[in-house]
């Protein structure tokens, strides 16, 4: 009688489960570590430091700012310096002029850029590629090159010290056209446009009822960017406007620095007043602006 020896059954090896981090799980969110928080805090402090220093300098007097070391904390002259800067620089009228100029320029740029971006993104016409290259090429030209011929044109039209001299050169933007084109290429499907055409919609009806609703996030971002750019513009308004006539905020603040010994505390007070409206606008619409940028980044 023979007996057969059987080997013990080998245990089946189960594949090791790889533990995925929480961020990689379905529906999970990325969680920042302590290093990321430290870096973000440092960058936030570095970004806020110029604004904080401006407020500190605006709260001191000119003699204290000239001493070494400079002050690192707020003084007691902030509201006094703000009142003097407001009255001396005629900032009330300057705020109105700048808001009007920036608002008109931003609205016109958004409107025209959306229409032009839609044409370059979805319409077919001869010379489309060449025209787009020309639009992009204008972005490479330094704006300082056009100052002299533009000033000669404004002087010939007798628009010196008038707001239209600042508004008209800023009604179009090559960057705005390129920005809206890149957004509409992905955000606006061709099927929607074809469906509107089959329903008998004209080109302008397609723009009003299809293009504008689809481009609303990008339009909000572009409008904010153009408003801030026009608000901060200094060179061209400084050449064609005067402080006692129709100044913008930047021209009015520049007038505070005139004199044999400029009062740095008043200059800083004027700069602080000129910055506060932008901070207020971003605080109110910052969430929508960031959301529009992120939506455009995902679609692009």
VEXDREN-2710 file (C-alpha; in Angstrom, 1 decimal):
% VEXDREN-2710
k/r/px/py/pz
1/UNK/0.0/0.0/0.0
2/UNK/1.6/3.2/-1.2
3/UNK/0.9/6.5/0.4
4/UNK/1.3/9.8/-1.6
5/UNK/2.7/12.8/0.2
6/UNK/0.9/15.9/-0.6
7/UNK/2.6/19.3/-0.2
8/UNK/0.8/21.7/2.0
9/UNK/-1.3/24.1/0.1
10/UNK/0.4/27.3/-0.7
11/UNK/-1.3/30.3/0.6
12/UNK/-2.5/32.5/-2.2
13/UNK/-0.8/35.8/-2.0
14/UNK/-3.1/38.7/-2.3
15/UNK/-1.8/41.8/-4.0
16/UNK/-0.9/44.5/-1.6
17/UNK/-3.3/47.3/-1.6
18/UNK/-1.7/50.6/-2.3
19/UNK/-3.0/53.2/0.1
20/UNK/-3.9/56.2/-1.8
21/UNK/-3.7/59.6/-0.2
22/UNK/-6.9/61.3/0.7
23/UNK/-6.4/63.8/-2.1
24/UNK/-6.4/61.1/-4.7
25/UNK/-9.7/59.5/-3.6
26/UNK/-12.8/60.1/-5.6
27/UNK/-14.5/63.2/-4.4
28/UNK/-11.6/64.2/-2.1
29/UNK/-10.1/67.6/-1.8
30/UNK/-6.5/68.7/-1.8
31/UNK/-5.3/69.5/1.7
32/UNK/-2.3/71.8/2.1
33/UNK/0.4/70.9/4.5
34/UNK/2.3/73.1/7.0
35/UNK/5.0/74.0/4.4
36/UNK/2.3/75.2/1.9
37/UNK/0.7/77.3/4.6
38/UNK/4.0/78.8/5.6
39/UNK/4.8/79.7/2.0
40/UNK/1.4/81.3/1.5
41/UNK/1.7/83.3/4.7
42/UNK/5.1/84.6/3.6
43/UNK/3.8/85.6/0.2
44/UNK/0.7/87.3/1.7
45/UNK/2.9/89.3/4.1
46/UNK/5.2/90.3/1.2
47/UNK/2.2/91.4/-0.9
48/UNK/0.6/93.4/1.9
49/UNK/3.8/95.0/3.1
50/UNK/3.8/97.9/0.5
51/UNK/0.2/98.8/1.4
52/UNK/0.9/98.7/5.1
53/UNK/4.0/100.8/4.7
54/UNK/2.0/103.3/2.7
55/UNK/-0.5/103.6/5.5
56/UNK/2.2/103.9/8.1
57/UNK/4.0/106.7/6.1
58/UNK/0.6/108.5/5.6
59/UNK/0.1/108.5/9.4
60/UNK/3.5/110.3/10.1
61/UNK/4.9/113.7/9.2
62/UNK/7.7/114.5/6.8
63/UNK/10.4/115.0/9.4
64/UNK/9.8/111.6/11.0
65/UNK/10.0/109.9/7.6
66/UNK/13.4/111.5/7.0
67/UNK/14.8/110.0/10.1
68/UNK/16.8/106.7/10.4
69/UNK/15.5/104.1/11.1
70/UNK/12.1/104.9/9.5
71/UNK/8.9/104.3/11.5
72/UNK/7.5/100.8/11.7
73/UNK/4.2/101.6/13.3
74/UNK/1.3/103.9/12.8
75/UNK/1.3/107.5/14.0
76/UNK/-1.4/109.9/14.9
77/UNK/-1.6/112.1/11.7
78/UNK/-3.4/109.7/9.4
79/UNK/-6.8/111.3/9.2
80/UNK/-5.3/114.8/9.1
81/UNK/-3.0/113.9/6.2
82/UNK/-5.9/112.3/4.4
83/UNK/-8.0/115.4/4.7
84/UNK/-5.2/117.7/3.5
85/UNK/-4.4/115.4/0.6
86/UNK/-8.1/115.2/-0.4
87/UNK/-8.4/119.0/-0.4
88/UNK/-5.1/120.0/-1.9
89/UNK/-5.1/117.4/-4.7
90/UNK/-8.8/118.0/-5.6
91/UNK/-9.4/114.3/-5.2
92/UNK/-13.1/114.6/-5.2
93/UNK/-13.2/115.6/-8.8
94/UNK/-10.4/113.2/-9.6
95/UNK/-12.3/110.3/-8.3
96/UNK/-15.3/111.1/-10.4
97/UNK/-13.2/111.6/-13.5
98/UNK/-11.3/108.4/-13.0
99/UNK/-14.4/106.3/-12.3
100/UNK/-16.1/107.7/-15.4
101/UNK/-13.0/107.1/-17.6
102/UNK/-12.3/103.6/-16.3
103/UNK/-16.0/102.6/-16.4
104/UNK/-16.5/103.8/-20.0
105/UNK/-13.2/102.3/-21.2
106/UNK/-13.8/98.9/-19.4
107/UNK/-17.4/98.6/-20.7
108/UNK/-16.4/99.4/-24.3
109/UNK/-13.4/97.1/-24.3
110/UNK/-15.5/94.2/-22.9
111/UNK/-18.3/94.8/-25.5
112/UNK/-16.0/95.2/-28.5
113/UNK/-13.6/92.5/-27.4
114/UNK/-16.4/89.9/-27.0
115/UNK/-17.7/90.6/-30.5
116/UNK/-14.3/90.5/-32.1
117/UNK/-13.3/87.4/-30.1
118/UNK/-16.4/85.7/-31.3
119/UNK/-15.7/86.5/-34.9
120/UNK/-12.1/85.2/-34.6
121/UNK/-13.2/82.1/-32.7
122/UNK/-16.3/80.9/-34.6
123/UNK/-16.8/82.8/-37.9
124/UNK/-15.1/82.0/-41.2
125/UNK/-13.9/84.9/-43.4
126/UNK/-10.9/85.6/-45.6
127/UNK/-7.8/86.9/-43.9
128/UNK/-8.9/85.7/-40.5
129/UNK/-5.4/84.3/-39.6
130/UNK/-3.6/87.3/-40.9
131/UNK/-5.8/89.8/-39.0
132/UNK/-5.4/87.8/-35.8
133/UNK/-1.6/87.9/-36.2
134/UNK/-1.9/91.7/-36.7
135/UNK/-3.9/92.0/-33.5
136/UNK/-1.4/89.9/-31.6
137/UNK/1.5/91.9/-33.2
138/UNK/0.1/95.2/-31.8
139/UNK/0.6/93.8/-28.3
140/UNK/4.4/93.6/-29.0
141/UNK/4.6/97.4/-29.7
142/UNK/5.6/99.4/-26.6
143/UNK/2.9/101.9/-25.8
144/UNK/5.5/104.7/-25.4
145/UNK/6.1/104.7/-29.1
146/UNK/2.6/106.0/-29.8
147/UNK/2.7/108.8/-27.2
148/UNK/4.1/111.6/-29.5
149/UNK/1.9/111.0/-32.5
150/UNK/-1.1/110.5/-30.3
151/UNK/-0.4/113.8/-28.4
152/UNK/0.0/115.6/-31.7
153/UNK/-3.4/114.3/-32.8
154/UNK/-5.0/115.3/-29.5
155/UNK/-3.5/118.8/-29.7
156/UNK/-4.7/119.2/-33.2
157/UNK/-8.3/118.3/-32.2
158/UNK/-8.0/120.8/-29.2
159/UNK/-8.8/118.0/-26.7
160/UNK/-6.0/118.9/-24.2
161/UNK/-7.2/118.7/-20.6
162/UNK/-10.4/117.0/-21.7
163/UNK/-11.5/113.5/-20.7
164/UNK/-12.2/112.3/-24.2
165/UNK/-8.4/112.6/-24.8
166/UNK/-8.0/109.8/-22.3
167/UNK/-11.1/107.8/-23.1
168/UNK/-10.8/107.4/-26.9
169/UNK/-7.3/105.8/-27.1
170/UNK/-8.3/103.2/-24.5
171/UNK/-11.6/102.0/-26.1
172/UNK/-10.1/98.9/-27.7
173/UNK/-7.6/96.4/-26.5
174/UNK/-5.7/93.7/-28.4
175/UNK/-5.3/91.7/-25.2
176/UNK/-9.1/91.8/-24.7
177/UNK/-9.7/90.4/-28.2
178/UNK/-7.1/87.6/-27.7
179/UNK/-8.5/86.8/-24.3
180/UNK/-12.1/86.5/-25.4
181/UNK/-11.1/84.5/-28.5
182/UNK/-9.3/81.9/-26.4
183/UNK/-12.2/81.6/-24.0
184/UNK/-14.9/81.4/-26.6
185/UNK/-13.1/78.7/-28.6
186/UNK/-13.8/76.2/-25.8
187/UNK/-16.7/77.8/-23.9
188/UNK/-19.0/78.1/-26.9
189/UNK/-19.8/74.9/-28.8
190/UNK/-20.5/75.1/-32.5
191/UNK/-23.7/73.1/-32.1
192/UNK/-25.3/75.9/-30.1
193/UNK/-24.5/78.5/-32.8
194/UNK/-25.8/76.1/-35.6
195/UNK/-29.0/75.5/-33.6
196/UNK/-29.6/79.2/-33.3
197/UNK/-29.0/79.7/-37.0
198/UNK/-31.5/76.9/-37.9
199/UNK/-34.1/78.8/-35.7
200/UNK/-33.6/81.8/-37.9
201/UNK/-31.5/83.9/-35.6
202/UNK/-29.4/86.6/-37.2
203/UNK/-25.8/87.3/-36.3
204/UNK/-26.6/90.0/-33.8
205/UNK/-29.2/87.9/-32.2
206/UNK/-26.7/85.1/-31.8
207/UNK/-24.3/87.5/-30.2
208/UNK/-26.9/88.9/-27.7
209/UNK/-28.6/85.6/-26.8
210/UNK/-25.9/83.0/-27.2
211/UNK/-22.4/84.6/-27.1
212/UNK/-22.9/87.1/-24.3
213/UNK/-24.4/84.6/-21.8
214/UNK/-21.7/82.0/-22.6
215/UNK/-18.9/84.6/-22.2
216/UNK/-20.2/86.2/-19.0
217/UNK/-17.5/84.9/-16.7
218/UNK/-14.7/86.0/-19.0
219/UNK/-16.4/89.3/-19.6
220/UNK/-16.4/89.9/-15.8
221/UNK/-12.8/89.1/-15.5
222/UNK/-11.8/91.2/-18.5
223/UNK/-13.9/94.2/-17.3
224/UNK/-12.2/94.1/-13.9
225/UNK/-8.7/93.9/-15.4
226/UNK/-9.4/96.7/-17.8
227/UNK/-10.9/98.9/-15.0
228/UNK/-7.9/98.4/-12.8
229/UNK/-5.5/99.1/-15.7
230/UNK/-7.3/102.3/-16.7
231/UNK/-7.5/103.4/-13.1
232/UNK/-3.8/103.0/-12.6
233/UNK/-2.7/104.5/-15.9
234/UNK/-0.4/107.4/-15.3
235/UNK/1.7/108.3/-18.3
236/UNK/-0.9/109.3/-20.9
237/UNK/-3.3/111.1/-18.5
238/UNK/-0.3/113.0/-17.0
239/UNK/0.6/114.3/-20.5
240/UNK/-2.9/115.5/-21.6
241/UNK/-4.6/116.4/-18.3
242/UNK/-3.7/119.0/-15.6
243/UNK/-4.3/118.9/-11.9
244/UNK/-6.4/122.1/-11.8
245/UNK/-8.5/121.1/-14.9
246/UNK/-9.8/117.6/-15.3
247/UNK/-7.4/115.4/-13.4
248/UNK/-7.5/111.6/-12.8
249/UNK/-6.5/110.2/-9.5
250/UNK/-2.9/109.5/-10.6
251/UNK/-2.5/113.0/-12.0
252/UNK/-3.9/114.5/-8.8
253/UNK/-1.7/112.5/-6.6
254/UNK/1.4/113.4/-8.7
255/UNK/0.5/117.0/-8.0
256/UNK/1.1/116.5/-4.3
257/UNK/4.8/115.9/-4.9
258/UNK/5.5/119.3/-6.5
259/UNK/7.5/121.8/-4.6
260/UNK/11.1/122.3/-3.4
261/UNK/10.7/119.8/-0.6
262/UNK/7.9/117.3/-1.3
263/UNK/5.9/116.2/1.7
264/UNK/6.2/112.4/1.5
265/UNK/3.5/111.8/4.1
266/UNK/0.9/113.7/2.0
267/UNK/2.0/111.8/-1.1
268/UNK/1.5/108.5/0.7
269/UNK/-1.9/109.7/2.0
270/UNK/-3.0/110.5/-1.6
271/UNK/-1.7/107.2/-2.8
272/UNK/-3.6/105.4/-0.1
273/UNK/-6.8/107.2/-1.0
274/UNK/-6.3/106.3/-4.7
275/UNK/-5.8/102.6/-3.8
276/UNK/-8.8/102.2/-1.4
277/UNK/-11.5/102.1/-4.2
278/UNK/-9.7/99.2/-6.0
279/UNK/-9.4/97.3/-2.7
280/UNK/-13.1/97.8/-2.1
281/UNK/-14.1/96.6/-5.6
282/UNK/-11.9/93.5/-5.3
283/UNK/-13.4/92.8/-1.9
284/UNK/-16.9/92.9/-3.3
285/UNK/-16.3/91.1/-6.6
286/UNK/-13.2/89.1/-5.8
287/UNK/-15.0/85.8/-5.6
288/UNK/-16.8/86.2/-8.9
289/UNK/-13.5/87.3/-10.6
290/UNK/-11.5/84.4/-9.3
291/UNK/-14.4/82.0/-10.2
292/UNK/-14.4/83.4/-13.7
293/UNK/-10.6/83.0/-14.1
294/UNK/-10.8/79.4/-12.8
295/UNK/-13.7/78.5/-15.1
296/UNK/-11.7/79.9/-18.0
297/UNK/-8.7/77.9/-17.0
298/UNK/-10.6/74.7/-16.8
299/UNK/-12.3/75.2/-20.1
300/UNK/-9.1/76.3/-21.8
END
